[in-house]
Amino acid sequence: MTGDDELAVAGTLLAADILDRTCTSRAIMDQVTTRWGTLIIAALIKGPHRFSQLHARVDGISQKMLSHNLKTLVRAGLVNRDVEPTVPPQVTYSLTPMGVSLATPLTQLIHWFGQNASGILEAQAGHDRQAGELSAARH
């Protein structure tokens, strides 16, 4: 499939109104596909995790941000929160069936970033050099 064909297919797969700011799907996408939300879902692909395991696995996330994103993902029906009645309660997080269905395209996106990171960094460096040259020429 050519790049043009892929773009045409992608265009048809978009919800008809996803580009409209009032689209319900767009609001949900904004809530779910944050950097941290995406990484949490990716971490849960390997199976259930306790909060502390997720915190250790998703490097750089604060406990507050992890808690906030887990609540959002649970509310969206993508992550299951299982509380065992022990003292203290043991809480385990896992993907729901809907979360599993989202995990595949999200991991494909993460894989794409991994494959294209060097090209993106080169493009950014070239852009920054060009912008710097233009700025220097103006002064």
PyMOL CGO cylinders between C-alpha atoms (Angstrom):
from pymol import cmd
from pymol.cgo import CYLINDER

trace = [
    CYLINDER, 0.00, 0.00, 0.00, 1.43, 3.42, -0.95, 0.3, 1, 1, 1, 1, 1, 1,
    CYLINDER, 1.43, 3.42, -0.95, 1.60, 6.40, 1.37, 0.3, 1, 1, 1, 1, 1, 1,
    CYLINDER, 1.60, 6.40, 1.37, -1.32, 8.02, -0.48, 0.3, 1, 1, 1, 1, 1, 1,
    CYLINDER, -1.32, 8.02, -0.48, -3.39, 4.84, -0.10, 0.3, 1, 1, 1, 1, 1, 1,
    CYLINDER, -3.39, 4.84, -0.10, -2.58, 4.69, 3.62, 0.3, 1, 1, 1, 1, 1, 1,
    CYLINDER, -2.58, 4.69, 3.62, -3.66, 8.32, 4.04, 0.3, 1, 1, 1, 1, 1, 1,
    CYLINDER, -3.66, 8.32, 4.04, -6.91, 7.66, 2.19, 0.3, 1, 1, 1, 1, 1, 1,
    CYLINDER, -6.91, 7.66, 2.19, -7.67, 4.65, 4.41, 0.3, 1, 1, 1, 1, 1, 1,
    CYLINDER, -7.67, 4.65, 4.41, -6.78, 6.63, 7.55, 0.3, 1, 1, 1, 1, 1, 1,
    CYLINDER, -6.78, 6.63, 7.55, -9.09, 9.43, 6.42, 0.3, 1, 1, 1, 1, 1, 1,
    CYLINDER, -9.09, 9.43, 6.42, -12.01, 7.05, 6.02, 0.3, 1, 1, 1, 1, 1, 1,
    CYLINDER, -12.01, 7.05, 6.02, -11.36, 5.52, 9.44, 0.3, 1, 1, 1, 1, 1, 1,
    CYLINDER, -11.36, 5.52, 9.44, -11.66, 8.88, 11.21, 0.3, 1, 1, 1, 1, 1, 1,
    CYLINDER, -11.66, 8.88, 11.21, -14.99, 9.44, 12.86, 0.3, 1, 1, 1, 1, 1, 1,
    CYLINDER, -14.99, 9.44, 12.86, -16.94, 11.87, 10.69, 0.3, 1, 1, 1, 1, 1, 1,
    CYLINDER, -16.94, 11.87, 10.69, -16.89, 14.62, 13.28, 0.3, 1, 1, 1, 1, 1, 1,
    CYLINDER, -16.89, 14.62, 13.28, -13.59, 13.94, 15.13, 0.3, 1, 1, 1, 1, 1, 1,
    CYLINDER, -13.59, 13.94, 15.13, -12.14, 17.19, 13.79, 0.3, 1, 1, 1, 1, 1, 1,
    CYLINDER, -12.14, 17.19, 13.79, -15.05, 19.17, 15.26, 0.3, 1, 1, 1, 1, 1, 1,
    CYLINDER, -15.05, 19.17, 15.26, -14.14, 20.54, 18.70, 0.3, 1, 1, 1, 1, 1, 1,
    CYLINDER, -14.14, 20.54, 18.70, -17.56, 19.54, 20.08, 0.3, 1, 1, 1, 1, 1, 1,
    CYLINDER, -17.56, 19.54, 20.08, -17.16, 15.89, 19.06, 0.3, 1, 1, 1, 1, 1, 1,
    CYLINDER, -17.16, 15.89, 19.06, -17.66, 13.52, 22.01, 0.3, 1, 1, 1, 1, 1, 1,
    CYLINDER, -17.66, 13.52, 22.01, -15.00, 11.14, 20.66, 0.3, 1, 1, 1, 1, 1, 1,
    CYLINDER, -15.00, 11.14, 20.66, -12.48, 13.98, 20.61, 0.3, 1, 1, 1, 1, 1, 1,
    CYLINDER, -12.48, 13.98, 20.61, -13.08, 14.80, 24.26, 0.3, 1, 1, 1, 1, 1, 1,
    CYLINDER, -13.08, 14.80, 24.26, -12.63, 11.14, 25.21, 0.3, 1, 1, 1, 1, 1, 1,
    CYLINDER, -12.63, 11.14, 25.21, -9.48, 10.89, 23.08, 0.3, 1, 1, 1, 1, 1, 1,
    CYLINDER, -9.48, 10.89, 23.08, -8.06, 13.93, 24.89, 0.3, 1, 1, 1, 1, 1, 1,
    CYLINDER, -8.06, 13.93, 24.89, -8.68, 12.29, 28.27, 0.3, 1, 1, 1, 1, 1, 1,
    CYLINDER, -8.68, 12.29, 28.27, -7.34, 8.84, 27.41, 0.3, 1, 1, 1, 1, 1, 1,
    CYLINDER, -7.34, 8.84, 27.41, -4.39, 9.37, 25.08, 0.3, 1, 1, 1, 1, 1, 1,
    CYLINDER, -4.39, 9.37, 25.08, -2.20, 11.55, 27.23, 0.3, 1, 1, 1, 1, 1, 1,
    CYLINDER, -2.20, 11.55, 27.23, 1.47, 10.66, 27.41, 0.3, 1, 1, 1, 1, 1, 1,
    CYLINDER, 1.47, 10.66, 27.41, 1.00, 9.04, 30.81, 0.3, 1, 1, 1, 1, 1, 1,
    CYLINDER, 1.00, 9.04, 30.81, -2.27, 7.32, 29.90, 0.3, 1, 1, 1, 1, 1, 1,
    CYLINDER, -2.27, 7.32, 29.90, -0.65, 5.76, 26.85, 0.3, 1, 1, 1, 1, 1, 1,
    CYLINDER, -0.65, 5.76, 26.85, 2.36, 4.56, 28.86, 0.3, 1, 1, 1, 1, 1, 1,
    CYLINDER, 2.36, 4.56, 28.86, 0.15, 3.13, 31.63, 0.3, 1, 1, 1, 1, 1, 1,
    CYLINDER, 0.15, 3.13, 31.63, -1.87, 1.15, 29.09, 0.3, 1, 1, 1, 1, 1, 1,
    CYLINDER, -1.87, 1.15, 29.09, 1.38, -0.07, 27.52, 0.3, 1, 1, 1, 1, 1, 1,
    CYLINDER, 1.38, -0.07, 27.52, 2.67, -1.18, 30.94, 0.3, 1, 1, 1, 1, 1, 1,
    CYLINDER, 2.67, -1.18, 30.94, -0.55, -3.08, 31.67, 0.3, 1, 1, 1, 1, 1, 1,
    CYLINDER, -0.55, -3.08, 31.67, -0.28, -5.10, 28.45, 0.3, 1, 1, 1, 1, 1, 1,
    CYLINDER, -0.28, -5.10, 28.45, 2.07, -7.48, 30.27, 0.3, 1, 1, 1, 1, 1, 1,
    CYLINDER, 2.07, -7.48, 30.27, -0.61, -8.18, 32.88, 0.3, 1, 1, 1, 1, 1, 1,
    CYLINDER, -0.61, -8.18, 32.88, -2.01, -6.84, 36.15, 0.3, 1, 1, 1, 1, 1, 1,
    CYLINDER, -2.01, -6.84, 36.15, 0.11, -4.47, 38.22, 0.3, 1, 1, 1, 1, 1, 1,
    CYLINDER, 0.11, -4.47, 38.22, -0.15, -3.04, 41.69, 0.3, 1, 1, 1, 1, 1, 1,
    CYLINDER, -0.15, -3.04, 41.69, 0.16, 0.74, 42.04, 0.3, 1, 1, 1, 1, 1, 1,
    CYLINDER, 0.16, 0.74, 42.04, 3.78, 0.57, 43.22, 0.3, 1, 1, 1, 1, 1, 1,
    CYLINDER, 3.78, 0.57, 43.22, 4.70, -1.73, 40.32, 0.3, 1, 1, 1, 1, 1, 1,
    CYLINDER, 4.70, -1.73, 40.32, 3.16, 0.70, 37.83, 0.3, 1, 1, 1, 1, 1, 1,
    CYLINDER, 3.16, 0.70, 37.83, 4.94, 3.60, 39.48, 0.3, 1, 1, 1, 1, 1, 1,
    CYLINDER, 4.94, 3.60, 39.48, 8.26, 1.81, 39.13, 0.3, 1, 1, 1, 1, 1, 1,
    CYLINDER, 8.26, 1.81, 39.13, 7.50, 0.63, 35.57, 0.3, 1, 1, 1, 1, 1, 1,
    CYLINDER, 7.50, 0.63, 35.57, 6.41, 4.01, 34.14, 0.3, 1, 1, 1, 1, 1, 1,
    CYLINDER, 6.41, 4.01, 34.14, 9.63, 5.87, 34.77, 0.3, 1, 1, 1, 1, 1, 1,
    CYLINDER, 9.63, 5.87, 34.77, 9.28, 9.55, 35.57, 0.3, 1, 1, 1, 1, 1, 1,
    CYLINDER, 9.28, 9.55, 35.57, 5.60, 9.61, 36.53, 0.3, 1, 1, 1, 1, 1, 1,
    CYLINDER, 5.60, 9.61, 36.53, 4.76, 11.06, 39.92, 0.3, 1, 1, 1, 1, 1, 1,
    CYLINDER, 4.76, 11.06, 39.92, 2.44, 9.17, 42.26, 0.3, 1, 1, 1, 1, 1, 1,
    CYLINDER, 2.44, 9.17, 42.26, -0.10, 11.99, 41.96, 0.3, 1, 1, 1, 1, 1, 1,
    CYLINDER, -0.10, 11.99, 41.96, -0.05, 11.86, 38.14, 0.3, 1, 1, 1, 1, 1, 1,
    CYLINDER, -0.05, 11.86, 38.14, -0.24, 8.05, 38.16, 0.3, 1, 1, 1, 1, 1, 1,
    CYLINDER, -0.24, 8.05, 38.16, -3.24, 8.16, 40.48, 0.3, 1, 1, 1, 1, 1, 1,
    CYLINDER, -3.24, 8.16, 40.48, -4.96, 10.82, 38.37, 0.3, 1, 1, 1, 1, 1, 1,
    CYLINDER, -4.96, 10.82, 38.37, -4.42, 8.92, 35.11, 0.3, 1, 1, 1, 1, 1, 1,
    CYLINDER, -4.42, 8.92, 35.11, -5.50, 5.59, 36.60, 0.3, 1, 1, 1, 1, 1, 1,
    CYLINDER, -5.50, 5.59, 36.60, -8.75, 7.19, 37.78, 0.3, 1, 1, 1, 1, 1, 1,
    CYLINDER, -8.75, 7.19, 37.78, -9.33, 8.58, 34.27, 0.3, 1, 1, 1, 1, 1, 1,
    CYLINDER, -9.33, 8.58, 34.27, -8.61, 5.22, 32.62, 0.3, 1, 1, 1, 1, 1, 1,
    CYLINDER, -8.61, 5.22, 32.62, -10.83, 3.34, 35.10, 0.3, 1, 1, 1, 1, 1, 1,
    CYLINDER, -10.83, 3.34, 35.10, -13.63, 5.87, 34.52, 0.3, 1, 1, 1, 1, 1, 1,
    CYLINDER, -13.63, 5.87, 34.52, -13.26, 5.42, 30.75, 0.3, 1, 1, 1, 1, 1, 1,
    CYLINDER, -13.26, 5.42, 30.75, -13.66, 1.66, 31.10, 0.3, 1, 1, 1, 1, 1, 1,
    CYLINDER, -13.66, 1.66, 31.10, -10.15, 0.86, 29.86, 0.3, 1, 1, 1, 1, 1, 1,
    CYLINDER, -10.15, 0.86, 29.86, -8.60, -0.22, 33.16, 0.3, 1, 1, 1, 1, 1, 1,
    CYLINDER, -8.60, -0.22, 33.16, -10.06, -2.41, 35.86, 0.3, 1, 1, 1, 1, 1, 1,
    CYLINDER, -10.06, -2.41, 35.86, -9.35, -1.57, 39.51, 0.3, 1, 1, 1, 1, 1, 1,
    CYLINDER, -9.35, -1.57, 39.51, -9.57, -4.67, 41.69, 0.3, 1, 1, 1, 1, 1, 1,
    CYLINDER, -9.57, -4.67, 41.69, -9.50, -4.10, 45.46, 0.3, 1, 1, 1, 1, 1, 1,
    CYLINDER, -9.50, -4.10, 45.46, -8.84, -7.09, 47.68, 0.3, 1, 1, 1, 1, 1, 1,
    CYLINDER, -8.84, -7.09, 47.68, -10.33, -6.77, 51.19, 0.3, 1, 1, 1, 1, 1, 1,
    CYLINDER, -10.33, -6.77, 51.19, -7.06, -7.16, 53.07, 0.3, 1, 1, 1, 1, 1, 1,
    CYLINDER, -7.06, -7.16, 53.07, -5.44, -4.86, 55.61, 0.3, 1, 1, 1, 1, 1, 1,
    CYLINDER, -5.44, -4.86, 55.61, -4.18, -2.72, 54.03, 0.3, 1, 1, 1, 1, 1, 1,
    CYLINDER, -4.18, -2.72, 54.03, -6.32, -3.19, 50.91, 0.3, 1, 1, 1, 1, 1, 1,
    CYLINDER, -6.32, -3.19, 50.91, -4.41, -4.55, 47.92, 0.3, 1, 1, 1, 1, 1, 1,
    CYLINDER, -4.41, -4.55, 47.92, -5.30, -2.77, 44.69, 0.3, 1, 1, 1, 1, 1, 1,
    CYLINDER, -5.30, -2.77, 44.69, -4.44, -4.31, 41.34, 0.3, 1, 1, 1, 1, 1, 1,
    CYLINDER, -4.44, -4.31, 41.34, -4.91, -2.65, 37.94, 0.3, 1, 1, 1, 1, 1, 1,
    CYLINDER, -4.91, -2.65, 37.94, -5.45, -4.53, 34.69, 0.3, 1, 1, 1, 1, 1, 1,
    CYLINDER, -5.45, -4.53, 34.69, -6.76, -3.81, 31.22, 0.3, 1, 1, 1, 1, 1, 1,
    CYLINDER, -6.76, -3.81, 31.22, -10.44, -4.39, 30.53, 0.3, 1, 1, 1, 1, 1, 1,
    CYLINDER, -10.44, -4.39, 30.53, -11.40, -6.02, 27.21, 0.3, 1, 1, 1, 1, 1, 1,
    CYLINDER, -11.40, -6.02, 27.21, -11.90, -2.52, 25.79, 0.3, 1, 1, 1, 1, 1, 1,
    CYLINDER, -11.90, -2.52, 25.79, -8.46, -1.53, 27.13, 0.3, 1, 1, 1, 1, 1, 1,
    CYLINDER, -8.46, -1.53, 27.13, -6.92, -4.57, 25.43, 0.3, 1, 1, 1, 1, 1, 1,
    CYLINDER, -6.92, -4.57, 25.43, -8.53, -3.53, 22.14, 0.3, 1, 1, 1, 1, 1, 1,
    CYLINDER, -8.53, -3.53, 22.14, -6.99, -0.06, 22.52, 0.3, 1, 1, 1, 1, 1, 1,
    CYLINDER, -6.99, -0.06, 22.52, -3.59, -1.46, 23.49, 0.3, 1, 1, 1, 1, 1, 1,
    CYLINDER, -3.59, -1.46, 23.49, -2.83, -2.80, 20.00, 0.3, 1, 1, 1, 1, 1, 1,
    CYLINDER, -2.83, -2.80, 20.00, -3.14, 0.50, 18.08, 0.3, 1, 1, 1, 1, 1, 1,
    CYLINDER, -3.14, 0.50, 18.08, -1.43, 2.38, 20.92, 0.3, 1, 1, 1, 1, 1, 1,
    CYLINDER, -1.43, 2.38, 20.92, 1.55, 0.03, 20.91, 0.3, 1, 1, 1, 1, 1, 1,
    CYLINDER, 1.55, 0.03, 20.91, 1.71, 0.36, 17.12, 0.3, 1, 1, 1, 1, 1, 1,
    CYLINDER, 1.71, 0.36, 17.12, 1.94, 4.14, 17.60, 0.3, 1, 1, 1, 1, 1, 1,
    CYLINDER, 1.94, 4.14, 17.60, 4.65, 3.73, 20.26, 0.3, 1, 1, 1, 1, 1, 1,
    CYLINDER, 4.65, 3.73, 20.26, 6.51, 1.39, 17.89, 0.3, 1, 1, 1, 1, 1, 1,
    CYLINDER, 6.51, 1.39, 17.89, 6.22, 3.98, 15.09, 0.3, 1, 1, 1, 1, 1, 1,
    CYLINDER, 6.22, 3.98, 15.09, 7.79, 6.63, 17.35, 0.3, 1, 1, 1, 1, 1, 1,
    CYLINDER, 7.79, 6.63, 17.35, 10.62, 4.24, 18.16, 0.3, 1, 1, 1, 1, 1, 1,
    CYLINDER, 10.62, 4.24, 18.16, 11.25, 3.54, 14.48, 0.3, 1, 1, 1, 1, 1, 1,
    CYLINDER, 11.25, 3.54, 14.48, 11.13, 7.21, 13.50, 0.3, 1, 1, 1, 1, 1, 1,
    CYLINDER, 11.13, 7.21, 13.50, 12.69, 8.94, 16.52, 0.3, 1, 1, 1, 1, 1, 1,
    CYLINDER, 12.69, 8.94, 16.52, 16.07, 9.52, 14.85, 0.3, 1, 1, 1, 1, 1, 1,
    CYLINDER, 16.07, 9.52, 14.85, 14.43, 11.00, 11.74, 0.3, 1, 1, 1, 1, 1, 1,
    CYLINDER, 14.43, 11.00, 11.74, 12.26, 13.28, 13.85, 0.3, 1, 1, 1, 1, 1, 1,
    CYLINDER, 12.26, 13.28, 13.85, 15.27, 14.43, 15.91, 0.3, 1, 1, 1, 1, 1, 1,
    CYLINDER, 15.27, 14.43, 15.91, 17.21, 15.12, 12.69, 0.3, 1, 1, 1, 1, 1, 1,
    CYLINDER, 17.21, 15.12, 12.69, 14.30, 17.12, 11.28, 0.3, 1, 1, 1, 1, 1, 1,
    CYLINDER, 14.30, 17.12, 11.28, 14.02, 19.12, 14.50, 0.3, 1, 1, 1, 1, 1, 1,
    CYLINDER, 14.02, 19.12, 14.50, 17.76, 19.86, 14.54, 0.3, 1, 1, 1, 1, 1, 1,
    CYLINDER, 17.76, 19.86, 14.54, 17.63, 20.95, 10.88, 0.3, 1, 1, 1, 1, 1, 1,
    CYLINDER, 17.63, 20.95, 10.88, 14.64, 23.17, 11.56, 0.3, 1, 1, 1, 1, 1, 1,
    CYLINDER, 14.64, 23.17, 11.56, 16.32, 24.72, 14.62, 0.3, 1, 1, 1, 1, 1, 1,
    CYLINDER, 16.32, 24.72, 14.62, 19.54, 25.36, 12.64, 0.3, 1, 1, 1, 1, 1, 1,
    CYLINDER, 19.54, 25.36, 12.64, 17.56, 26.99, 9.85, 0.3, 1, 1, 1, 1, 1, 1,
    CYLINDER, 17.56, 26.99, 9.85, 15.54, 29.08, 12.32, 0.3, 1, 1, 1, 1, 1, 1,
    CYLINDER, 15.54, 29.08, 12.32, 18.78, 30.13, 14.04, 0.3, 1, 1, 1, 1, 1, 1,
    CYLINDER, 18.78, 30.13, 14.04, 20.34, 31.13, 10.72, 0.3, 1, 1, 1, 1, 1, 1,
    CYLINDER, 20.34, 31.13, 10.72, 17.26, 33.17, 9.81, 0.3, 1, 1, 1, 1, 1, 1,
    CYLINDER, 17.26, 33.17, 9.81, 17.29, 34.85, 13.20, 0.3, 1, 1, 1, 1, 1, 1,
    CYLINDER, 17.29, 34.85, 13.20, 21.00, 35.67, 12.94, 0.3, 1, 1, 1, 1, 1, 1,
    CYLINDER, 21.00, 35.67, 12.94, 20.52, 37.07, 9.42, 0.3, 1, 1, 1, 1, 1, 1,
    CYLINDER, 20.52, 37.07, 9.42, 17.82, 39.45, 10.68, 0.3, 1, 1, 1, 1, 1, 1,
    CYLINDER, 17.82, 39.45, 10.68, 20.07, 40.93, 13.37, 0.3, 1, 1, 1, 1, 1, 1,
]
cmd.load_cgo(trace, "trace")
